[in-house]
Amino acid sequence: MPYVNGFVLAVPEDSKQAYIDTAEKFWTLAHEFGAISQVECWEVDVKDGHTTDFRMATKAKDGEKIVFSWVTWPDRETAKAAEKKMMEDPRMEEFGEMPFDGKRMIYGGFEPVVFMES
């Protein structure tokens, strides 16, 4: 069963291409260090909630879109080792300033309990 790193963040709408560029650079490293897949999803239909929602969770501001993404790994050990290797990799410095406020990003590691593909 794979291991999943999941992310939810708010990105300024006019920074969409910069976000895509950053995600593609990230994939280069993640894949090199063992990632199986990466999916980056840009908000199209995100409803406002009554108690909580993606916007409230990320403290999204006017003009920001929600990004929902995940990276799959063969297992947790590979993901943890890759995180350490990426943080030590000098190519990380090439990323420069992120096109979003990382302090408002929600992320975590997950072990799937149901995993289906066709």
Summary of the structure (lengths in Angstrom):
residues: 118
radius of gyration: 14.9
end to end distance: 15.6
largest distance: 43.8
contacts: 293
relative contact order: 0.32
helix: 40%
strand: 26%
